[in-house]
Amino acid sequence: MRFVLRRLGFFVLTLWAALTINFVIPHLLPGSPVISMMARYHGKLHGAALKAVEAELGVDTHASLLSQYAGYLKNSATLNFGTSVQYFPTSVTKMVGPAIPWTLGLVGVTTVLAFVLGTAIGAIAAWRRGGKADSILPPLFVIGTGLPYFWVAIMLIMLFAVINPWFPTAFGSDADITTGWNAEFIGNVIHHAVLPAAAILISSIGTWVLTMRNTMVTTLAEDYIRMARAKGLSSRRIMIDYAARNSILPNLTGFAMSMGFVVSGAVLVEYVFAYPGIGYMLVQAVENEDFPVMQFLFLLITVAVLLAVLVADIVTALLDPRTRSAR
């Protein structure tokens, strides 16, 4: 219990620091949401109209910095993140909300799949060290890790969408299909997600394979593995319960970080495929100087990473009691 409370305290402190940085950075940068909005109206906002826009965007240029900071913390606690400059007067939460399921469905599922497959392949390669599996599989998958996401995405589009038109080149679904929880729409979404998911999988699975393989090779040399073999335990039990369980901890921490960054989306992949996720929206927000959206996305990514790390710490403590007792 004390371990969990310490981690929760660290989470709260880090979240406050992230909120503070998220407030300070836009104030240090040139420009502001109001200036961006005035540029859209060619500087023709004056008087009451300008004050109305400032109120709608949640910006009070006449208040002190401390007062603005207090208002920002209050708005963040009530999930009020202002109004989008690009899609004025739509609120930030209403604009970003529909993009989250697209990113979670694509990047989240692909990250889990890459972790499961990579960890399993790495464990098999380490268990059969020096064999064909160890000689072929790790180098084959590690090659993909060195390839940029966007390059893999472009190559997949050329091969499987242009030369062989088997899959769509862009977007999350066809424009003429009815959105809803029906077989036609779900099948269409999966069809559009095949190439982006393949690009992410090819570029990320090698990390899990290599990490698991190297860690498990070290674990197999431990004394408790020799003792398990001396006791006559089956190879399957030694591999899974003794070697793999103790070797997966480094991968588990990396997986938690990856799941946290799932919320940010695979920016380059989503941009190449014009996929309607968080990553593509972040690029649009930067291009259009949409400060409220950028602030919200930064905070969303930070909170997701912190939650993922918190869960990883708790799971690691359950799997490895040494982390709870170590001072």
Sequence and secondary structure as in RCSB ss.txt:
>XXXX:A:sequence
MRFVLRRLGFFVLTLWAALTINFVIPHLLPGSPVISMMARYHGKLHGAALKAVEAELGVDTHASLLSQYAGYLKN
SATLNFGTSVQYFPTSVTKMVGPAIPWTLGLVGVTTVLAFVLGTAIGAIAAWRRGGKADSILPPLFVIGTGLPYF
WVAIMLIMLFAVINPWFPTAFGSDADITTGWNAEFIGNVIHHAVLPAAAILISSIGTWVLTMRNTMVTTLAEDYI
RMARAKGLSSRRIMIDYAARNSILPNLTGFAMSMGFVVSGAVLVEYVFAYPGIGYMLVQAVENEDFPVMQFLFLL
ITVAVLLAVLVADIVTALLDPRTRSAR
>XXXX:A:secstr
 HHHHHHHHHHHHHHHHHHHHHHHHHHHSS  HHHHHHHHTTT   HHHHHHHHHHHT  TTS HHHHHHHHHHH
HHTT   B STTTTSBHHHHHTTHHHHHIIIIIHHHHHHHHHHHHHHHHHHHTTTSHHHHHHHHHHHHHHTS HH
HHHHHHHIIIIIIS  S SSSSS TTS  SSSHHHHHHHHHHHHHHHHHHHHHHHHHHHHHHHHHHHHHTTSHHH
HHHHHTT  HHHIIIIIIIHHHHHHHHHHHHHHHHHGGG  HHHHHHTT SSHHHHHHHHHHTT HHHHHHHHHH
HHHHHHHHHHHHHHHHHHH THHHH  
